[in-house]
Amino acid sequence: MKKTMQLVLISVFFCTACDLNKTVDEREINITEKTARLLEVENDFGFELFRLVYGAEKEHENMMLSPLSVSLALAMTYNGANGETKTAMEKTLKVYGLSPDDINKSYFDLVNALKSLDQKVLLEIANAIFYRNDFAVENNFVNTNRHYYNAEISALDFNSPQAVITVNSWVAEKTHDKIKTILDRITPQQVMFLLNAIYFKGTWTKEFNSKSTELQTFYSDPGSSIQTENMQRADTLPYTSNNLFSAVQLSYGKGSYNMYVFLPNKDKKLQDIVDNLDAYNWEAWMKSFSVTQNVDIRFPKFKYGYEIKLNDILTEMGMGVAFTGTADFTGINRGGNLNIDYVKHKSFIEVNEEGTEAAAVTIVAIEKTMADPPKTPFHVNRPFLYVITEKSTGAVLFMGTVKNPLKSE
């Protein structure tokens, strides 16, 4: 029996773009015009990424992404790209029109603003780069990522089993053990791993009373149902509805962070909402939450983890060259011959009466471009025999020798 995917639509991991029902304690992010531009394209990237992953997902019933985590890991990688690879990554991240300095400075400003926005919400964002200790890395690449992304940068002995443990320990620490592993093994070709981790823990502005939680029916598919623990409360909440869905806004802490829950109308499907998920519609949807309404909310508790390899999705979004032997990452190592082996994303979320705990990790694995396999020399530079046969019978049709290829008779 399939469960309907829990759709948690989050702008920049958790939405900060809405200024509904501000309280005295709420703070706004004051950002530059260039950072605002980055935030706009960041959301656009996230919506496209989500749509494509949702459309490709065949195995998992629930899914979750942190677009911010993916884009931060790719932005660090972008600092090592040149030529066609750099252009392709700009297209995928939708940052064309912004200079590398603008991109790095805007991410720096955005991340620092997000982390300090609400003292009642814990939001931690961490970056790291681990590279093979015998692999030379360009100083500019190291300095840029250390300065703008506060990346922890370490050289490790990739031949030692301890290297995998070190990377996974970093992941577990930065996600408060919600995600314990991201790396299974290190191949001889892999020379670098770029990682981002995001951890979020927020309590509802108004918590649900656990005594009101009770089993209720959840219709997972037409004709199918399951029993789930549903949180309940009556409240006055920002609410909107249209011919596609109805939706509410649930706030965390002082109200700077919010979860928007979109429920398809009975004659619609979740796919219909996802199909319409883009920057233009999102802006219109956010504006429609301007009216509050008395709502009897019943909301299932849920908890799950998700994992996906993003190579195919990112290739579809335009950066396929980065995964091939023609990739140009000479900004990482001037000798080149590097490409992205894989981009993997893992996430975790738990929603209960108290609030939400969520984490995400993205890893970009860089490998040496596979050299052509060694060729066995076969230089026909002396007299030789040739034989022409029929395959099915083995019959020899022609045989001959050549001692002088220039002789015509």
C-alpha positions as CSV (number, residue, x, y, z in Angstrom):
1,M,0.0,0.0,0.0
2,K,1.5,3.3,-1.0
3,K,1.6,6.3,1.2
4,T,1.1,9.7,-0.4
5,M,4.4,11.6,-0.4
6,Q,4.5,14.3,2.3
7,L,5.0,17.5,0.4
8,V,7.0,20.0,2.5
9,L,7.5,23.0,0.2
10,I,10.3,25.0,1.7
11,S,11.9,28.2,0.3
12,V,15.6,28.2,1.0
13,F,15.2,25.1,3.2
14,F,12.6,26.9,5.4
15,C,10.8,29.9,4.0
16,T,12.0,33.3,5.1
17,A,10.5,35.3,2.2
18,C,7.1,35.9,3.6
19,D,6.3,38.9,5.9
20,L,2.9,37.8,7.1
21,N,1.6,38.6,10.6
22,K,4.9,39.9,11.9
23,T,5.3,40.1,15.6
24,V,7.4,42.6,17.5
25,D,10.1,40.0,18.0
26,E,10.4,39.1,14.3
27,R,13.5,40.1,12.4
28,E,13.9,40.7,8.8
29,I,16.9,40.0,6.7
30,N,18.4,43.1,5.2
31,I,20.2,42.0,2.1
32,T,21.9,43.7,-0.8
33,E,20.4,43.8,-4.3
34,K,22.9,41.2,-5.4
35,T,22.1,38.9,-2.5
36,A,18.4,39.4,-3.3
37,R,19.1,38.3,-6.9
38,L,20.9,35.3,-5.6
39,L,18.0,34.4,-3.3
40,E,15.6,34.7,-6.2
41,V,17.6,32.3,-8.4
42,E,18.3,30.0,-5.5
43,N,14.6,29.5,-5.1
44,D,14.2,29.0,-8.8
45,F,17.0,26.4,-8.8
46,G,15.3,24.7,-5.8
47,F,11.9,24.5,-7.4
48,E,13.3,23.0,-10.6
49,L,15.4,20.5,-8.7
50,F,12.4,19.4,-6.6
51,R,10.2,19.0,-9.6
52,L,12.7,16.8,-11.5
53,V,13.5,14.7,-8.4
54,Y,9.8,14.2,-7.7
55,G,9.2,13.2,-11.3
56,A,12.0,10.8,-11.3
57,E,11.4,9.2,-7.9
58,K,10.1,5.6,-8.3
59,E,11.4,3.9,-5.2
60,H,10.6,6.1,-2.1
61,E,7.2,7.0,-1.0
62,N,8.4,10.1,0.9
63,M,11.0,12.5,-0.4
64,M,12.7,15.7,0.9
65,L,15.5,18.0,-0.4
66,S,17.4,21.0,0.9
67,P,18.0,23.0,-2.3
68,L,20.3,25.3,-0.2
69,S,22.5,22.5,0.8
70,V,22.8,21.3,-2.8
71,S,23.6,24.7,-4.1
72,L,26.1,25.5,-1.4
73,A,28.1,22.3,-2.2
74,L,27.9,23.1,-5.9
75,A,28.9,26.7,-5.4
76,M,32.1,25.6,-3.6
77,T,32.8,23.2,-6.5
78,Y,32.0,26.0,-9.0
79,N,35.0,28.0,-7.6
80,G,37.2,25.4,-9.2
81,A,35.5,25.3,-12.6
82,N,36.6,27.0,-15.8
83,G,35.6,27.2,-19.4
84,E,32.5,25.3,-20.6
85,T,32.2,23.6,-17.2
86,K,31.9,26.9,-15.4
87,T,29.3,28.1,-17.9
88,A,27.3,24.9,-17.5
89,M,27.3,25.2,-13.7
90,E,26.2,28.8,-13.9
91,K,23.3,27.7,-16.1
92,T,22.3,24.9,-13.7
93,L,22.6,27.1,-10.6
94,K,20.9,29.9,-12.5
95,V,23.5,32.4,-11.5
96,Y,24.5,33.6,-14.9
97,G,24.7,37.4,-14.9
98,L,26.4,37.3,-11.5
99,S,30.2,37.3,-11.2
100,P,32.0,34.7,-9.1
101,D,32.7,37.4,-6.5
102,D,29.0,38.4,-6.5
103,I,28.0,34.7,-6.0
104,N,30.4,34.0,-3.2
105,K,29.7,37.3,-1.4
106,S,26.0,36.8,-1.7
107,Y,26.1,33.3,-0.3
108,F,28.2,34.5,2.5
109,D,25.7,37.3,3.4
110,L,22.7,35.0,3.0
111,V,24.1,32.2,5.2
112,N,25.2,34.5,8.0
113,A,21.8,36.2,8.0
114,L,19.9,33.0,8.1
115,K,21.9,31.6,11.0
116,S,21.3,34.6,13.2
117,L,17.7,35.3,12.3
118,D,15.8,33.7,15.3
119,Q,17.3,32.8,18.6
120,K,14.4,30.4,19.2
121,V,15.3,28.4,16.1
122,L,18.5,26.5,15.8
123,L,19.9,26.7,12.3
124,E,23.4,25.5,11.6
125,I,25.1,25.5,8.2
126,A,28.6,24.0,7.8
127,N,30.9,23.3,4.8
128,A,34.0,21.2,4.5
129,I,36.5,20.0,1.9
130,F,38.5,16.9,2.3
131,Y,41.2,16.1,-0.2
132,R,43.8,13.4,-0.9
133,N,47.0,14.3,1.0
134,D,49.2,13.8,-2.1
135,F,46.9,15.9,-4.4
136,A,47.9,19.5,-5.0
137,V,45.1,22.0,-4.6
138,E,45.2,25.6,-5.9
139,N,45.6,28.2,-3.2
140,N,43.0,30.5,-4.6
141,F,40.4,27.6,-4.5
142,V,41.2,26.9,-0.9
143,N,41.2,30.5,0.2
144,T,38.0,31.4,-1.6
145,N,36.0,28.5,0.0
146,R,37.6,29.0,3.4
147,H,36.8,32.8,3.4
148,Y,33.3,32.9,1.8
149,Y,31.9,29.5,2.9
150,N,33.9,29.1,6.2
151,A,34.8,25.6,4.9
152,E,36.9,23.3,7.0
153,I,39.6,22.1,4.7
154,S,41.7,19.0,5.5
155,A,44.1,16.7,3.7
156,L,43.5,13.1,4.5
157,D,45.2,9.8,3.6
158,F,42.5,8.4,1.3
159,N,44.2,5.0,1.3
160,S,43.4,4.7,5.0
161,P,40.0,3.4,6.3
162,Q,40.1,6.3,8.7
163,A,39.4,8.7,5.9
164,V,35.9,7.4,5.5
165,I,35.4,7.5,9.2
166,T,36.6,11.1,9.4
167,V,34.2,12.3,6.7
168,N,31.2,10.5,8.2
169,S,32.1,11.7,11.7
170,W,32.0,15.3,10.4
171,V,28.5,14.6,8.9
172,A,27.2,13.1,12.1
173,E,28.5,15.9,14.2
174,K,27.1,18.7,11.9
175,T,23.6,17.0,11.7
176,H,23.4,16.1,15.4
177,D,23.5,12.4,14.5
178,K,20.4,12.7,12.3
179,I,22.5,11.7,9.3
180,K,25.4,9.4,10.3
181,T,27.0,8.5,7.0
182,I,27.4,10.0,3.5
183,L,30.4,8.1,2.3
184,D,30.7,4.3,1.8
185,R,34.2,4.1,0.3
186,I,36.9,6.0,-1.4
187,T,38.0,4.8,-4.8
188,P,41.6,5.2,-6.1
189,Q,40.4,7.9,-8.6
190,Q,38.7,10.1,-6.0
191,V,40.8,13.1,-4.9
192,M,38.4,15.4,-3.2
193,F,35.0,15.6,-1.4
194,L,33.1,18.9,-0.9
195,L,30.4,18.8,1.7
196,N,27.6,20.9,3.0
197,A,25.5,20.1,6.1
198,I,22.4,21.9,7.3
199,Y,20.7,21.3,10.6
200,F,17.4,22.9,11.7
201,K,15.4,22.5,14.9
202,G,12.4,24.7,15.5
203,T,9.6,24.6,18.0
204,W,6.1,25.6,16.8
205,T,5.1,29.1,17.8
206,K,2.1,27.4,19.2
207,E,2.7,23.8,20.0
208,F,0.2,21.0,19.5
209,N,-1.1,19.4,22.7
210,S,0.1,15.8,22.6
211,K,-3.1,14.8,24.5
212,S,-5.1,15.8,21.4
213,T,-3.1,13.5,19.1
214,E,-5.2,10.5,18.0
215,L,-5.3,7.9,15.2
216,Q,-7.2,9.0,12.2
217,T,-7.6,7.8,8.6
218,F,-5.1,8.9,6.0
219,Y,-6.1,8.1,2.4
220,S,-2.8,7.2,0.8
221,D,-4.3,6.2,-2.6
222,P,-7.8,6.2,-4.1
223,G,-9.5,3.2,-2.4
224,S,-6.6,2.7,0.1
225,S,-6.2,4.1,3.6
226,I,-4.0,3.8,6.7
227,Q,-4.2,5.0,10.3
228,T,-1.8,7.7,11.3
229,E,-1.2,9.7,14.5
230,N,-2.7,13.1,13.8
231,M,-1.9,16.3,15.8
232,Q,-4.9,18.6,16.2
233,R,-5.6,22.1,17.2
234,A,-7.9,25.0,16.4
235,D,-6.1,28.2,15.5
236,T,-6.2,31.4,13.5
237,L,-3.6,30.9,10.8
238,P,-2.6,32.4,7.5
239,Y,-4.6,30.4,5.0
240,T,-5.2,30.3,1.3
241,S,-7.1,28.2,-1.2
242,N,-7.6,28.1,-5.0
243,N,-8.7,25.6,-7.7
244,L,-5.6,23.6,-7.0
245,F,-5.1,23.3,-3.3
246,S,-5.7,24.7,0.2
247,A,-2.8,25.6,2.4
248,V,-1.8,26.9,5.8
249,Q,1.2,28.5,7.3
250,L,2.6,27.1,10.5
251,S,5.3,29.3,12.3
252,Y,8.3,28.4,14.3
253,G,9.8,30.4,17.2
254,K,9.2,34.1,16.8
255,G,7.8,33.6,13.3
256,S,10.8,34.1,11.1
257,Y,10.7,30.5,9.9
258,N,7.5,28.9,8.6
259,M,6.3,25.6,7.2
260,Y,3.7,25.8,4.5
261,V,1.5,22.8,4.1
262,F,-0.3,22.4,0.7
263,L,-3.2,20.0,0.5
264,P,-4.4,19.1,-3.0
265,N,-8.1,19.6,-3.6
266,K,-10.1,16.4,-3.8
267,D,-10.3,16.5,-7.6
268,K,-6.5,17.1,-7.8
269,K,-3.4,15.2,-7.2
270,L,-0.1,16.0,-5.5
271,Q,1.5,15.9,-9.0
272,D,-0.7,18.8,-10.0
273,I,0.9,21.0,-7.3
274,V,4.4,19.9,-8.1
275,D,3.8,20.5,-11.9
276,N,2.9,24.1,-11.0
277,L,5.8,24.7,-8.6
278,D,7.9,27.5,-10.0
279,A,9.2,30.9,-9.0
280,Y,6.3,32.8,-10.6
281,N,3.5,30.7,-9.0
282,W,5.3,30.5,-5.7
283,E,5.3,34.3,-5.4
284,A,1.6,34.4,-6.2
285,W,0.9,31.7,-3.6
286,M,2.9,33.5,-0.9
287,K,1.0,36.7,-1.5
288,S,-2.3,34.9,-1.2
289,F,-1.6,34.0,2.5
290,S,-2.3,37.6,3.5
291,V,-5.7,36.6,5.1
292,T,-5.9,34.7,8.3
293,Q,-8.7,32.3,9.0
294,N,-10.0,30.1,11.8
295,V,-8.7,26.7,11.0
296,D,-9.3,23.3,12.5
297,I,-6.0,21.7,11.7
298,R,-5.3,18.0,11.8
299,F,-1.8,17.1,10.7
300,P,-0.1,13.8,10.7
301,K,3.2,13.3,12.6
302,F,5.9,12.0,10.4
303,K,9.6,11.0,10.4
304,Y,11.7,9.7,7.6
305,G,15.1,9.9,5.9
306,Y,15.8,10.2,2.2
307,E,18.8,9.7,-0.1
308,I,19.4,10.4,-3.8
309,K,22.2,10.6,-6.3
310,L,21.8,13.8,-8.3
311,N,24.0,13.1,-11.3
312,D,21.2,12.5,-13.8
313,I,19.0,15.4,-12.5
314,L,21.9,17.9,-12.6
315,T,22.8,16.7,-16.1
316,E,19.2,17.3,-17.2
317,M,19.5,20.8,-15.6
318,G,22.5,21.6,-17.8
319,M,25.7,20.7,-16.1
320,G,26.3,17.3,-17.7
321,V,29.8,18.3,-18.9
322,A,31.0,18.4,-15.2
323,F,30.5,14.6,-15.0
324,T,32.5,13.8,-18.1
325,G,36.1,13.5,-19.1
326,T,35.9,16.9,-20.8
327,A,35.2,18.7,-17.5
328,D,37.5,21.6,-16.7
329,F,38.3,21.9,-13.0
330,T,41.7,23.5,-13.4
331,G,40.7,26.0,-10.7
332,I,41.1,23.0,-8.3
333,N,44.3,21.7,-9.8
334,R,45.9,23.4,-12.8
335,G,46.8,20.0,-14.2
336,G,43.2,19.4,-14.9
337,N,42.0,15.9,-15.7
338,L,39.3,16.1,-13.0
339,N,35.5,15.6,-13.1
340,I,32.6,15.2,-10.7
341,D,32.2,11.5,-9.9
342,Y,28.8,12.0,-8.1
343,V,26.6,14.4,-6.2
344,K,24.8,12.7,-3.4
345,H,22.1,14.2,-1.1
346,K,20.7,12.8,2.1
347,S,18.0,14.3,4.3
348,F,16.1,13.7,7.5
349,I,12.9,15.2,9.0
350,E,10.8,14.7,12.0
351,V,7.6,16.6,12.6
352,N,5.7,16.2,15.9
353,E,3.7,18.1,18.5
354,E,6.7,20.2,19.6
355,G,8.0,21.2,16.2
356,T,10.4,20.1,13.5
357,E,13.9,18.7,13.4
358,A,15.5,18.4,10.0
359,A,18.9,17.9,8.5
360,A,20.5,17.6,5.1
361,V,23.9,16.8,3.7
362,T,25.3,17.1,0.2
363,I,28.6,15.7,-1.0
364,V,30.3,16.4,-4.3
365,A,33.0,13.8,-5.1
366,I,35.8,14.9,-7.4
367,E,37.8,12.2,-9.2
368,K,40.7,12.1,-11.6
369,T,39.4,11.7,-15.2
370,M,39.8,8.1,-16.1
371,A,42.7,7.7,-18.5
372,D,42.3,5.5,-21.6
373,P,43.1,1.9,-20.7
374,P,46.7,0.9,-21.7
375,K,46.9,-0.2,-25.3
376,T,48.8,-3.3,-26.4
377,P,51.1,-2.3,-29.3
378,F,50.4,-4.0,-32.6
379,H,52.5,-2.3,-35.2
380,V,52.4,-4.1,-38.5
381,N,55.8,-3.0,-39.7
382,R,57.2,-6.3,-40.9
383,P,56.1,-9.2,-43.1
384,F,52.8,-10.7,-42.1
385,L,50.2,-13.3,-42.8
386,Y,46.5,-12.7,-43.3
387,V,43.6,-15.1,-43.5
388,I,40.0,-14.4,-44.6
389,T,37.4,-16.9,-43.3
390,E,33.6,-17.5,-43.3
391,K,32.4,-17.2,-39.7
392,S,29.7,-19.9,-39.5
393,T,31.6,-22.7,-41.1
394,G,35.2,-21.6,-40.4
395,A,36.0,-22.0,-44.0
396,V,39.1,-20.3,-45.1
397,L,38.4,-18.2,-48.1
398,F,41.7,-16.4,-48.6
399,M,45.1,-16.5,-47.1
400,G,48.2,-14.6,-48.0
401,T,51.4,-13.0,-46.8
402,V,52.7,-9.5,-47.3
403,K,56.4,-8.8,-47.4
404,N,56.2,-5.5,-49.3
405,P,53.0,-3.5,-49.1
406,L,54.1,-1.3,-52.0
407,K,54.4,-4.1,-54.5
408,S,51.3,-4.4,-56.7
409,E,52.1,-7.8,-58.1
